[in-house]
């Protein structure tokens, strides 16, 4: 097995070297004059997705870029690399192929290891398999509904006419901020309701609220659009708390997973699949928009929400927050705050969550203009940025990151340890990106490599933070505590958004770097608090 491992590691190294060399082959002298004019970075910003967690800017050619993947292995000759890297689309298609092969290689290695260990380990309990199936099916449907709305967020509102004029960027920004403010203001309250009345009910409430928000995009009335964003913001807070709280509650009620091993595995499977769901949702969104206009993806999203809601109502049992005192006391926001104050471990986990996710959402706002600038420097001002393929590369990196988390978990590495290392890596990657963005030459290779590494960290982050929350956040106040830590997150993101013109891309990415560094310090502190101390004689 050692020999096989070294062979696979060598193969992975060759793939990564292939990708790096391809980006290094991007010559500034290449200039595609026959391509459509490149939009100004601020114009690119207009068409990117402002909803939390969405990464795909709208691009009518996204589908063509995504499926146009070079076939065959091909020699590693410099002439071949130069040919593949002669256009931005070819460059990122090459990177996508390398990332896909890298992930597939890790999966094969992981599978072979599992087969060898299967004879020496106890089979997974049927109750765990059933729980995973019921949760993952609903979770992926709800995430698909969420991803569908991202690519056309700008266009669906930009297509509206008010008083004879098209909706301005300022108005669209206000709609965006309404959703964020709604999540911050109502998140703790709806989290408390979810804990009190049931996480299954909270999940179904999300599908209803999000469906109403999506349906509102068909309206030409401004007040209805703002109401829709308000409902969507409330729904978002439920999406990121109720399903996870339900899963953890169900798992803790079972005696088949006392140490939470399978729970961590479920989180890894959920977010690995989510990366694939995101790519598929991008394709579906493009097809729906071509048939029904910019509101088409939102209409399709309602269908996925309806299916997800029906399945959760039929497949899920209800679970509610259990009181820590053993009585019937209902969870309250005040009690949740007191729980956080009394347990520094919860504070550290929550701080790491708020800081990392704030850095991630700031990155969402900054990567389109920074990539556009770098491609313009490398290929000339007439080059077109293949947003669809860049998005697919990001999702492939996320899939790789979640795969790595699963492998670390199977190796028995403590989640606190692996997460601290991941956050350090993310901070270094973001700092590199901020430096590259500030450079007058805007080096494409270093910028893209930093973004890819950060996206791999994003894929690693979600299953790891889910595992940490299941370990440290008490079930009695799980949803409300998760939403309380969303308040500083949203405040930081909105503050950077409002100051974006003064900060610039490099300044915003520098703030992300600082947030990631603080998150890493929080995780190292948590690790030091949880390390087993040697017994004294």
Secondary structure as GFF3:
##gff-version 3
##sequence-region A 1 537
A	DSSP	alpha_helix	2	24	.	.	.	ID=ss1
A	DSSP	alpha_helix	41	47	.	.	.	ID=ss2
A	DSSP	alpha_helix	62	67	.	.	.	ID=ss3
A	DSSP	alpha_helix	78	84	.	.	.	ID=ss4
A	DSSP	alpha_helix	88	118	.	.	.	ID=ss5
A	DSSP	alpha_helix	126	150	.	.	.	ID=ss6
A	DSSP	alpha_helix	153	158	.	.	.	ID=ss7
A	DSSP	beta_strand	161	162	.	.	.	ID=ss8
A	DSSP	beta_strand	165	166	.	.	.	ID=ss9
A	DSSP	alpha_helix	169	197	.	.	.	ID=ss10
A	DSSP	alpha_helix	199	215	.	.	.	ID=ss11
A	DSSP	three_ten_helix	216	218	.	.	.	ID=ss12
A	DSSP	alpha_helix	222	239	.	.	.	ID=ss13
A	DSSP	alpha_helix	242	253	.	.	.	ID=ss14
A	DSSP	alpha_helix	261	292	.	.	.	ID=ss15
A	DSSP	alpha_helix	296	315	.	.	.	ID=ss16
A	DSSP	alpha_helix	333	342	.	.	.	ID=ss17
A	DSSP	alpha_helix	344	379	.	.	.	ID=ss18
A	DSSP	alpha_helix	387	410	.	.	.	ID=ss19
A	DSSP	alpha_helix	415	438	.	.	.	ID=ss20
A	DSSP	alpha_helix	444	472	.	.	.	ID=ss21
A	DSSP	three_ten_helix	475	477	.	.	.	ID=ss22
A	DSSP	alpha_helix	478	498	.	.	.	ID=ss23
A	DSSP	alpha_helix	500	530	.	.	.	ID=ss24
###
